[in-house]
């Protein structure tokens, strides 16, 4: 009877134990999901699409695959999430997730290259494809209702040096124990008994993870038992690599100002200005060493203590066979070097805020904090990285020549894909940590000369309608002009009060001649100019007054970017398109959006405008771009407002439209023009996008003809013209007469000279 009672009690105890473990198994999974972002609100960028003709160096394909944690293999990839890279072939075995799943069942996909450019795309069964798409890349996440973001990374994106250093420092038997280390606990017990206090914890990495997720920092026996219990359950539920990854993303690593530093990616950025995957051995040991006491081993305030702790970690790594003796010696002899970066609040946070704002009404306030939402956005991670570098690096360079004000110089950048209308990059200021005011979409500033292309479009559209024959070589007077306005007579002046006679419309745009632009707008009609700006996408208040032609009314950078996108797209106006969809973590769609577009301008007119705007960079106000190493065709326009309050440069290629604004929030004088302020930032952005090869050629629409002209007179060039230019026209509008200033016929030359002499004689006679 006694034996049965003991058996019953043992069985009951086991049942209770199993029930307890089962309960904790579920609760641990739920707690991890809620606390550490297995179900955070995640924002994804647009999937990378690879098309025929793309240069893989420009789109940084290998870097993107690495960020998506694809593993490089030799030979043909055979499992999802792997790729191989040979000189003329890139093969990718896609994962079965993402927005588009057209080709995932026929992987691996074979990309054939020639000089880095895609010449063919094929499935594993040899089917030719027009394009392929990777899964979307994470661009940010919201961890809790306070909307605090932390940049988490996969284990493959963390330096092996750092992984080993942390294991050596915190838990040498990590890969062999089952959550608790009996020897370490025993060692800690005797140490605490000797000190008569909790001098040592003996906690494994798994126990520390359990404590960080579920328990208070209070040191009691009950809490330690609870910690051990949770550690065992964690080991049952998750692999060692998953546990290590969660730990490295969760661990507290100090403080900078009021910002607490959690996770090795943010710590690497703050302390060393690099990603966690790029940490050197000595940097990894330094970070691992401060885990035990981040304040005591503060890398900035106590570098000596931090170095001593680092060297102990290096010694421990050597003892465990993780590194060789010479590696440990070299690392230990390296001084502690902190290359402090800023708190890693990514500038894409401006974009994430914007997405939350435009979906708030549909989701409701509660929706912003709902764990597990997935936002699939149009942001291009490569372009966003280029935009962030362009703004931060560009501002650092140009503010040295800017007039100082009692505030930081600011910038905003918006990029658009003119083929789809997708918003691909957004930077709303120089520091999201300092100010969350998003200048890209909320700052209304005068556009200055960046508005002039809409005057050009209106003039060319007149020729298309047959109302006036205006071409890029039509002459317009650049002399002074005065026009009545409700405030009185208005007389615009040119930059540095430069004087002009008759010049072509092309030169009016290239040199940004105010007097000629206003006269052209007056000839076309200010109401027609306003109408054209509206068709392009300008929605801010405008009035058909003379100063409108020079950009006296305010617009936002995003608004101007989309208006230029209408030109870059061949006349298709897009409504702002930053978001594909929002889903639950289970994939149920909450919001689904498609781009709204409408053809508003004739592609022939937009082509001619773009051709003229190429000249702005070739010969005009943005010609400094050549010194900035932009050696490929780009259309663009500078803009500078009165008192140098606003510096603009809006540019585009067939792939991207980029609007950049630079200025002070207060409107103080920057001392910068569009060419000295916004242009260098735009150039940095374009250089990054076209690092290996320039953009594709612009497709010339039907209905365009060209003629070799004299650029000064606007007439057909003769053999005697000192300069010639290949100008483009609507078919049937090219000049028919040859240049009167350089006639080939000797008789005409003689007559012309006689008339000139007679004119000079009469002029002198009446003086």
C-alpha positions as a printed Julia matrix, in Angstrom:
767×3 Matrix{Float64}:
  0.0     0.0      0.0
  2.81    2.33     0.91
  4.52    1.58    -2.41
  1.32    2.52    -4.31
  1.01    5.71    -2.31
  4.58    6.71    -3.13
  3.98    5.81    -6.8
  0.78    7.83    -6.82
  2.46   10.82    -5.21
  5.38   10.56    -7.63
  3.0    10.35   -10.58
  1.0    13.29    -9.28
  4.2    15.26    -8.74
  5.35   14.47   -12.27
  1.96   15.45   -13.64
  2.1    18.73   -11.75
  5.65   19.23   -12.98
  4.68   18.55   -16.58
  1.66   20.81   -16.27
  3.88   23.48   -14.75
  6.42   23.11   -17.55
  3.65   23.12   -20.15
  2.14   26.25   -18.66
  5.52   27.99   -18.53
  6.27   26.8    -22.06
  3.22   28.67   -23.34
  3.75   31.7    -21.09
  7.41   32.01   -21.99
  6.58   32.0    -25.7
  3.89   34.6    -25.15
  6.15   36.73   -22.98
  9.02   36.62   -25.45
  6.67   37.62   -28.26
  5.22   40.54   -26.33
  8.43   41.73   -24.72
 11.09   41.26   -27.32
  9.43   41.79   -30.61
  8.4    38.39   -31.91
  5.14   40.28   -32.32
  6.21   43.91   -32.56
  4.82   46.33   -35.09
  7.25   45.9    -38.0
  7.81   48.17   -40.97
  9.17   46.72   -44.21
 10.67   48.46   -47.2
  9.69   47.67   -50.75
 11.03   44.38   -52.09
 14.07   44.71   -54.29
 13.07   44.01   -57.88
 15.8    42.93   -60.29
 15.14   43.59   -63.96
 16.99   43.06   -67.2
 19.45   45.89   -67.72
 20.0    46.56   -64.01
 23.57   46.91   -62.81
 23.82   44.76   -59.68
 26.6    46.94   -58.33
 24.27   49.94   -58.31
 21.56   48.12   -56.39
 24.09   46.5    -54.0
 22.51   43.1    -54.4
 25.02   41.13   -52.3
 24.71   43.61   -49.42
 20.93   43.31   -49.58
 21.1    39.52   -49.54
 23.39   39.69   -46.52
 21.0    42.04   -44.72
 18.2    39.58   -45.43
 20.42   36.86   -43.87
 20.86   34.88   -47.07
 23.78   32.48   -46.8
 26.4    32.37   -49.53
 27.19   28.85   -50.77
 29.42   27.31   -53.38
 27.77   25.6    -56.29
 24.07   25.66   -57.01
 21.9    26.82   -54.06
 19.62   24.0    -52.92
 17.72   25.45   -49.96
 15.67   28.58   -49.42
 17.68   31.54   -48.14
 20.93   30.7    -49.96
 22.75   32.18   -52.94
 25.9    31.7    -54.98
 27.88   34.46   -56.66
 30.08   33.75   -59.68
 31.64   36.25   -62.11
 28.82   35.95   -64.68
 26.06   34.31   -62.66
 24.17   35.09   -59.48
 21.85   32.32   -58.31
 19.28   32.92   -55.55
 17.02   30.42   -53.84
 14.21   32.69   -52.64
 12.35   32.25   -49.4
  8.61   31.69   -49.51
  7.54   34.99   -48.04
  7.1    38.6    -49.01
  4.64   40.61   -51.04
  5.14   38.68   -54.26
  5.47   34.89   -54.54
  5.45   34.4    -58.3
  8.75   32.57   -58.59
  9.35   31.06   -55.17
  8.26   27.61   -56.28
 10.77   27.45   -59.13
 13.97   28.47   -57.35
 16.87   28.78   -57.58
 16.69   31.69   -59.98
 19.61   32.28   -62.32
 20.73   35.83   -63.09
 23.17   36.02   -66.0
 25.5    39.02   -66.03
 27.76   40.83   -68.43
 30.05   43.49   -66.96
 27.88   43.51   -63.85
 24.68   44.19   -65.76
 21.73   41.75   -65.93
 21.29   40.3    -69.42
 18.86   37.5    -68.56
 16.75   36.11   -65.74
 15.61   32.49   -65.66
 13.9    30.05   -63.33
 15.39   26.69   -62.38
 13.47   25.09   -65.27
 14.87   27.57   -67.78
 11.82   29.83   -68.09
 12.8    33.4    -69.07
 11.64   36.04   -66.58
 11.3    39.79   -66.93
 12.08   40.46   -63.28
 12.42   38.82   -59.88
 11.67   40.11   -56.43
 13.32   39.51   -53.07
 11.32   39.53   -49.86
 10.96   42.93   -48.2
 13.62   44.11   -45.78
 12.77   45.33   -42.3
 13.31   49.08   -41.9
 12.09   49.56   -38.34
  9.89   48.29   -35.55
  7.86   49.58   -32.64
  8.48   47.64   -29.47
  5.9    49.02   -27.03
  3.18   51.64   -26.53
  5.8    54.32   -25.89
  6.81   53.9    -29.55
 10.44   53.34   -28.58
 12.36   51.69   -31.39
 15.39   49.48   -31.04
 17.33   48.17   -34.0
 17.47   44.39   -33.69
 19.66   42.17   -35.83
 19.92   38.49   -36.6
 22.76   36.42   -35.17
 24.39   36.28   -38.61
 24.61   40.1    -38.51
 26.65   40.02   -35.28
 30.41   39.59   -35.38
 31.54   36.05   -34.4
 34.18   37.78   -32.27
 31.41   39.4    -30.25
 29.4    36.19   -29.95
 32.44   34.34   -28.62
 33.52   37.21   -26.39
 30.11   37.32   -24.71
 30.09   33.55   -24.2
 33.63   33.66   -22.79
 32.75   36.53   -20.48
 29.3    35.48   -19.33
 28.78   31.75   -19.86
 31.64   29.54   -21.01
 29.48   26.4    -20.96
 26.62   27.99   -22.86
 26.49   25.39   -25.62
 26.66   22.42   -23.21
 24.33   23.24   -20.3
 20.52   23.03   -20.25
 19.87   26.55   -18.95
 21.61   26.41   -15.6
 25.28   25.72   -14.89
 25.58   23.62   -11.7
 29.32   24.27   -11.32
 28.87   28.03   -11.72
 26.02   28.04    -9.21
 28.16   26.13    -6.72
 31.06   28.49    -7.22
 28.77   31.49    -6.75
 27.19   29.96    -3.66
 30.52   29.66    -1.83
 31.61   33.11    -2.97
 28.39   34.65    -1.66
 28.69   32.68     1.58
 32.2    34.02     2.06
 31.17   37.62     1.33
 27.84   37.21     3.16
 26.09   38.97     0.26
 25.19   38.37    -3.39
 28.68   38.99    -4.72
 28.35   36.51    -7.61
 25.3    35.37    -9.48
 26.44   32.32   -11.39
 23.72   33.04   -13.94
 23.98   31.59   -17.41
 23.14   33.61   -20.52
 19.78   31.83   -20.56
 19.11   32.81   -16.96
 20.06   36.41   -17.68
 17.66   36.36   -20.62
 14.9    35.0    -18.37
 15.61   37.74   -15.83
 15.6    40.49   -18.46
 12.32   39.32   -19.95
 10.27   38.24   -16.96
 11.75   39.18   -13.6
 12.62   42.18   -11.46
 16.28   42.94   -10.67
 15.69   42.21    -6.96
 18.2    39.64    -5.68
 16.35   37.02    -3.6
 16.5    33.24    -3.35
 12.93   32.95    -4.65
 13.73   35.04    -7.67
 16.84   32.99    -8.4
 14.79   29.79    -8.28
 12.21   31.34   -10.6
 15.04   32.44   -12.91
 16.41   28.89   -13.08
 12.95   27.45   -13.75
 12.36   29.88   -16.62
 15.83   29.22   -18.02
 15.11   25.5    -18.34
 11.84   26.24   -20.15
 13.63   28.67   -22.48
 16.1    25.93   -23.36
 13.23   23.55   -24.09
 11.45   26.01   -26.34
 14.3    27.74   -28.21
 17.59   26.72   -29.8
 20.9    27.95   -28.43
 21.33   30.31   -31.39
 17.88   31.79   -30.84
 18.63   32.32   -27.17
 21.97   33.97   -27.9
 20.39   36.2    -30.56
 17.63   37.34   -28.19
 20.15   37.95   -25.43
 22.47   40.05   -27.61
 19.54   42.15   -28.8
 18.17   42.64   -25.27
 21.24   43.2    -23.12
 21.78   46.59   -21.43
 25.09   48.17   -22.45
 25.21   51.57   -20.81
 23.79   55.02   -21.3
 24.52   58.11   -23.38
 22.85   61.24   -22.1
 19.29   60.29   -21.26
 19.21   57.43   -23.76
 19.64   53.87   -22.51
 21.59   51.56   -24.8
 20.06   48.14   -25.38
 21.37   45.57   -27.8
 24.73   45.13   -29.46
 23.75   46.81   -32.74
 22.93   50.1    -31.04
 25.97   49.79   -28.77
 28.27   49.21   -31.74
 26.79   52.26   -33.47
 27.09   54.52   -30.42
 30.54   53.45   -29.23
 32.28   52.64   -32.5
 30.14   54.16   -35.31
 29.78   50.81   -37.04
 27.45   47.82   -37.32
 27.74   44.91   -34.88
 28.81   42.58   -37.7
 31.9    44.76   -38.36
 33.33   44.86   -34.84
 36.99   43.95   -34.48
 38.24   41.49   -31.86
 39.31   44.2    -29.41
 36.03   46.08   -29.85
 34.03   42.9    -29.34
 35.93   42.07   -26.14
 35.44   45.64   -24.92
 31.66   45.44   -25.39
 31.44   41.97   -23.87
 33.44   43.15   -20.89
 31.03   45.89   -19.89
 27.95   43.63   -19.73
 28.59   42.73   -16.1
 28.72   46.38   -14.95
 28.1    48.92   -17.74
 28.44   51.94   -15.46
 31.63   50.73   -13.73
 33.26   49.87   -17.06
 31.87   52.91   -18.91
 33.91   53.19   -22.1
 33.91   56.99   -22.07
 34.3    57.8    -18.38
 36.42   54.82   -17.27
 38.5    53.7    -20.25
 41.24   52.26   -17.99
 38.81   50.01   -16.11
 37.17   49.07   -19.4
 40.56   48.1    -20.85
 41.41   45.92   -17.87
 38.09   44.16   -18.18
 38.57   43.81   -21.96
 41.96   42.19   -21.49
 40.45   39.66   -19.06
 37.87   38.76   -21.68
 40.61   38.32   -24.28
 42.57   36.1    -21.92
 39.46   34.03   -21.25
 38.79   33.69   -25.0
 42.32   32.43   -25.52
 42.03   29.95   -22.66
 38.81   28.57   -24.19
 40.51   28.18   -27.6
 38.37   30.82   -29.29
 41.38   32.87   -30.41
 45.11   32.31   -30.76
 47.72   33.73   -28.41
 49.03   36.23   -30.98
 45.48   37.48   -31.62
 44.92   38.03   -27.91
 48.26   39.8    -27.57
 47.67   42.14   -30.51
 44.17   43.0    -29.31
 45.35   43.6    -25.72
 48.07   45.97   -26.98
 45.5    48.07   -28.85
 44.47   51.23   -26.98
 40.79   51.69   -26.15
 39.46   53.75   -29.05
 35.91   55.11   -28.95
 34.62   56.6    -32.21
 31.41   57.85   -30.72
 28.42   57.95   -33.01
 25.0    59.42   -32.36
 22.17   57.59   -30.68
 21.07   55.26   -33.46
 17.61   56.65   -34.05
 17.5    55.92   -37.74
 16.45   58.79   -39.98
 13.92   56.43   -41.54
 12.03   57.17   -38.3
 10.75   60.3    -40.08
  9.21   58.02   -42.69
  7.81   55.63   -40.08
  6.17   58.55   -38.28
  4.7    59.66   -41.59
  3.28   56.19   -42.27
  1.68   56.09   -38.84
  0.16   59.5    -39.41
 -1.44   58.67   -42.76
 -2.87   55.37   -41.46
 -4.05   56.68   -38.09
 -7.6    57.37   -39.24
 -8.04   53.9    -40.75
 -6.41   52.03   -37.88
 -7.59   54.21   -35.04
 -5.32   55.36   -32.23
 -5.25   51.89   -30.7
 -3.95   50.44   -33.95
 -0.64   52.21   -33.57
  0.17   50.1    -30.53
 -1.26   46.78   -31.69
  1.43   44.12   -31.44
  2.03   42.22   -34.61
  1.01   44.71   -37.28
  3.08   44.58   -40.47
  3.45   47.7    -42.58
  4.62   47.04   -46.14
  5.93   50.37   -47.36
  7.49   51.68   -50.57
 10.73   52.78   -48.91
 13.81   51.48   -50.72
 16.4    50.52   -48.06
 19.35   51.17   -50.39
 18.06   54.58   -51.42
 17.16   55.42   -47.83
 20.69   54.59   -46.67
 22.08   56.78   -49.47
 19.68   59.58   -48.52
 20.65   59.45   -44.85
 24.34   59.55   -45.68
 23.81   62.35   -48.19
 22.0    64.52   -45.65
 24.28   63.88   -42.67
 27.53   63.97   -44.65
 26.38   66.77   -46.93
 25.29   69.03   -44.08
 28.57   68.49   -42.31
 30.4    69.71   -45.43
 28.21   72.62   -46.5
 27.58   74.14   -43.08
 31.26   75.11   -43.01
 30.5    77.69   -45.71
 27.03   78.64   -44.51
 26.26   81.77   -42.53
 25.86   80.88   -38.87
 22.59   81.19   -37.01
 21.54   80.32   -33.48
 20.17   76.99   -34.66
 21.37   73.97   -36.63
 21.29   74.04   -40.41
 18.59   71.66   -41.6
 17.92   69.65   -44.72
 15.17   67.48   -46.14
 15.29   64.91   -48.94
 12.5    63.07   -50.72
 13.01   60.48   -53.47
 10.35   59.15   -55.84
 10.33   56.31   -58.36
  8.94   58.01   -61.52
  7.96   54.65   -63.02
  5.64   53.67   -60.16
  5.05   56.78   -58.06
  6.52   55.04   -55.01
  8.13   57.2    -52.33
 11.52   55.5    -52.01
 13.42   57.66   -49.51
 12.61   60.35   -46.98
 14.77   62.32   -44.59
 12.94   65.0    -42.62
 15.87   66.69   -40.92
 19.42   66.26   -39.74
 18.51   64.53   -36.46
 15.3    62.73   -35.56
 16.61   62.46   -31.99
 16.76   66.26   -31.7
 13.54   67.14   -33.49
 10.78   65.01   -34.96
  9.47   67.84   -37.14
  9.38   66.31   -40.61
 10.52   68.99   -43.03
 10.04   66.66   -45.99
  6.25   66.77   -45.71
  5.46   69.53   -43.2
  7.85   72.41   -43.95
  6.28   74.82   -46.44
  8.98   76.95   -48.02
  9.22   79.17   -51.08
 10.48   77.13   -54.02
 12.34   79.96   -55.76
 13.68   79.11   -59.2
 12.84   75.42   -58.69
  9.32   76.5    -59.81
 10.54   77.7    -63.24
 10.16   74.32   -65.02
  6.39   74.76   -64.73
  6.69   78.01   -66.67
  8.69   76.09   -69.27
  6.07   73.32   -69.44
  3.3    75.87   -69.89
  5.19   77.58   -72.73
  5.93   74.32   -74.56
  2.32   73.21   -74.13
  1.24   76.41   -75.92
  3.25   75.31   -78.94
  1.69   71.85   -78.78
 -1.79   73.39   -78.79
 -0.85   75.56   -81.75
 -1.6    78.77   -79.85
  2.0    80.04   -79.95
  5.07   78.6    -81.57
  7.39   78.38   -78.61
 10.41   76.11   -78.7
 13.55   75.73   -76.63
 15.37   77.91   -79.17
 12.73   80.66   -79.26
 14.24   84.02   -78.27
 12.85   85.93   -75.3
 14.02   89.24   -73.92
 16.02   89.18   -70.72
 15.86   92.95   -70.31
 14.26   94.55   -67.27
 10.48   94.16   -66.96
  7.95   95.85   -64.69
  4.44   94.52   -64.13
  1.47   95.76   -62.1
  0.46   93.77   -59.02
 -2.09   94.37   -56.23
  0.82   95.7    -54.14
  2.03   98.04   -56.89
  4.56   97.85   -59.72
  6.86   94.84   -59.41
 10.27   94.76   -61.08
 12.2    91.5    -60.7
 15.98   91.43   -60.88
 18.46   88.74   -61.84
 21.0    87.03   -59.62
 23.77   89.54   -58.85
 21.8    92.06   -61.01
 23.17   90.52   -64.19
 21.86   92.05   -67.43
 20.65   90.11   -70.45
 19.49   90.89   -73.96
 17.61   88.42   -76.11
 18.26   84.81   -75.1
 16.74   81.45   -75.95
 14.17   79.82   -73.69
 16.75   77.1    -73.07
 19.26   79.63   -71.75
 16.5    81.23   -69.69
 16.12   77.94   -67.82
 19.79   76.91   -67.79
 21.0    80.23   -66.38
 17.82   80.77   -64.33
 17.23   84.27   -65.72
 14.46   85.88   -63.68
 13.59   88.72   -66.07
 13.27   86.41   -69.08
 11.27   83.83   -67.06
  8.75   86.44   -65.88
  8.41   87.79   -69.43
  7.86   84.25   -70.75
  5.23   83.57   -68.07
  3.54   86.86   -68.92
  3.45   85.91   -72.61
  1.99   82.51   -71.82
 -0.37   83.82   -69.18
  0.0    83.44   -65.43
 -3.27   81.53   -65.21
 -1.94   78.96   -67.68
  1.29   78.65   -65.68
 -0.76   78.06   -62.53
 -2.89   75.48   -64.35
  0.23   73.64   -65.52
  1.66   73.59   -61.99
 -1.61   72.12   -60.76
 -1.57   69.46   -63.49
  1.97   68.53   -62.43
  0.88   68.1    -58.83
  1.4    71.36   -56.93
 -1.49   71.53   -54.47
 -0.39   74.35   -52.16
 -2.07   77.75   -52.54
 -0.98   79.62   -55.7
 -2.15   82.9    -57.23
 -1.71   83.88   -60.9
  0.55   86.83   -60.1
  3.95   87.64   -61.67
  6.02   86.58   -58.65
  4.56   83.07   -58.89
  6.85   82.46   -61.88
  9.85   82.87   -59.56
  8.52   80.53   -56.86
  7.19   83.07   -54.38
  4.58   80.64   -53.03
  5.34   77.93   -50.51
  5.48   74.19   -51.17
  6.81   71.15   -49.33
  9.79   69.09   -50.55
  7.52   66.06   -51.06
  5.07   68.13   -53.09
  7.81   69.47   -55.33
  9.33   66.01   -55.74
  6.03   64.6    -56.96
  5.52   67.54   -59.34
  8.93   66.85   -60.9
  8.01   63.17   -61.02
  5.24   64.14   -63.44
  7.95   65.37   -65.8
 10.21   62.37   -65.2
  7.34   59.93   -65.82
  6.47   61.39   -69.21
  3.46   63.35   -67.98
  1.86   60.91   -65.51
  0.93   62.56   -62.24
  1.08   60.3    -59.18
 -0.62   60.83   -55.88
  1.84   60.32   -53.0
  2.32   56.57   -52.64
  4.31   55.51   -49.54
  2.44   52.35   -48.48
  1.36   49.06   -50.05
 -0.53   47.48   -47.16
 -0.92   46.85   -43.44
 -1.56   43.32   -42.17
 -1.84   41.46   -38.91
  0.95   39.06   -37.94
 -1.22   36.26   -39.36
 -1.33   37.96   -42.74
 -4.89   39.32   -42.64
 -5.0    42.56   -44.62
 -6.19   45.62   -42.73
 -5.24   48.29   -45.29
 -4.48   47.76   -48.98
 -3.46   50.63   -51.24
 -2.7    51.01   -54.92
 -1.08   53.94   -56.63
 -3.38   56.61   -58.06
 -2.12   58.1    -61.3
 -3.39   60.06   -64.28
 -1.78   61.32   -67.48
 -1.83   65.1    -67.24
  0.92   66.3    -69.57
  2.0    65.31   -73.06
  5.13   63.09   -73.02
  6.65   65.16   -75.83
  6.41   68.32   -73.72
  7.86   66.64   -70.62
 10.68   65.17   -72.72
 11.63   68.62   -74.04
 11.5    70.08   -70.52
 13.74   67.28   -69.21
 16.14   67.82   -72.12
 16.36   71.51   -71.23
 16.9    70.7    -67.55
 19.86   68.47   -68.47
 21.49   71.68   -69.66
 21.17   73.16   -66.17
 23.78   70.64   -65.03
 25.8    70.75   -68.23
 26.19   74.52   -68.65
 23.87   76.31   -66.25
 23.46   77.1    -62.58
 24.23   73.51   -61.51
 27.35   73.0    -63.64
 29.37   72.64   -60.42
 27.92   69.13   -60.33
 30.76   67.98   -62.6
 33.23   68.75   -59.83
 31.0    66.62   -57.59
 31.65   63.63   -59.89
 28.24   63.39   -61.54
 29.34   62.31   -65.0
 26.06   61.0    -66.34
 22.92   62.73   -67.68
 20.65   64.21   -65.02
 17.82   66.71   -65.36
 17.52   69.22   -62.57
 16.88   72.75   -61.39
 18.39   74.87   -58.65
 16.34   77.2    -56.5
 17.33   80.04   -54.19
 14.91   82.34   -52.4
 15.33   85.96   -51.28
 17.87   86.39   -48.54
 19.21   82.89   -49.19
 16.54   81.53   -46.86
 15.97   78.4    -48.93
 18.34   76.35   -51.04
 16.77   73.83   -53.43
 17.87   71.3    -55.97
 15.39   68.95   -57.59
 16.79   66.4    -60.04
 15.74   63.26   -61.84
 16.82   60.36   -64.01
 14.57   57.64   -65.51
 14.98   55.78   -62.17
 14.57   58.38   -59.46
 13.42   61.89   -58.62
 15.24   63.59   -55.75
 14.16   66.86   -54.1
 16.56   68.42   -51.59
 15.93   71.49   -49.44
 18.48   73.17   -47.16
 17.82   76.04   -44.76
 17.23   77.18   -41.2
 13.85   76.49   -39.6
 13.57   80.16   -38.67
 14.18   81.3    -42.23
 17.51   82.93   -41.37
 19.98   83.75   -44.14
 22.1    80.68   -44.95
 24.42   82.4    -47.4
 23.84   79.37   -49.65
 22.42   79.17   -53.14
 20.76   76.13   -54.63
 24.12   75.22   -56.16
 26.15   75.57   -52.97
 23.6    74.15   -50.52
 21.18   71.57   -51.85
 23.15   70.5    -54.93
 26.07   68.83   -53.05
 23.6    66.74   -50.99
 21.76   65.67   -54.13
 25.06   64.8    -55.8
 26.07   62.55   -52.88
 22.74   60.77   -53.17
 23.01   60.25   -56.94
 26.64   59.1    -56.7
 25.62   56.42   -54.23
 22.77   55.24   -56.46
 24.96   55.1    -59.56
 28.22   53.99   -58.02
 29.04   51.51   -60.78
 27.16   52.69   -63.85
 25.01   55.61   -64.93
 21.22   55.57   -65.37
 19.51   54.14   -68.45
 19.06   56.45   -71.42
 15.92   58.55   -71.6
 13.48   57.12   -74.14
 12.63   59.7    -76.8
  8.87   59.71   -77.5
  7.41   59.8    -80.97
  6.81   63.27   -82.33
 10.26   64.67   -81.52
 12.78   65.91   -84.08
 16.22   67.43   -83.68
 18.14   70.15   -85.47
 21.67   71.53   -85.25
 21.31   75.17   -84.24
 23.32   78.19   -83.28
 22.67   78.4    -79.51
 22.9    82.19   -79.47
 20.47   83.03   -82.23
 18.28   79.95   -82.07
 18.42   79.44   -85.84
 19.83   76.56   -87.85
 23.61   76.52   -87.57
 25.88   77.3    -90.49
 29.44   76.22   -91.09
 30.58   79.6    -89.72
 28.78   79.41   -86.37
 31.44   79.27   -83.64
 29.21   77.07   -81.48
 26.49   74.59   -82.35
 23.98   72.6    -80.34
 21.71   69.65   -81.14
 18.32   70.95   -80.04
 15.08   68.98   -79.75
 11.68   70.09   -81.01
  8.11   68.99   -81.44
  7.93   67.59   -84.95
  7.36   70.43   -87.39
  8.5    73.25   -85.08
 12.27   73.23   -85.73
 13.6    76.47   -87.28
 13.7    76.64   -91.08
 16.03   79.62   -91.46
 19.78   79.59   -91.02
 21.66   81.69   -88.5
 21.62   85.36   -89.62
 24.67   86.15   -87.53
 26.94   83.74   -89.41
 25.7    83.46   -93.04
 27.72   81.26   -95.37
 26.89   83.31   -98.52
 29.7    85.92   -99.1
 27.25   88.4   -100.63
 25.06   88.18   -97.57
 28.14   88.65   -95.43
 29.01   91.85   -97.27
 25.45   93.21   -97.03
 25.37   92.4    -93.35
 28.67   94.2    -92.76
 27.48   97.29   -94.69
 24.29   97.42   -92.66
 26.22   97.08   -89.45
 28.61   99.91   -90.47
 25.67  102.13   -91.42
 24.0   101.45   -88.11
 27.12  102.35   -86.19
 27.5   105.58   -88.23
 23.92  106.66   -87.46
 24.35  105.77   -83.82
 27.47  107.92   -83.54
 25.77  110.75   -85.44
 22.97  111.05   -82.9
 25.15  110.77   -79.81
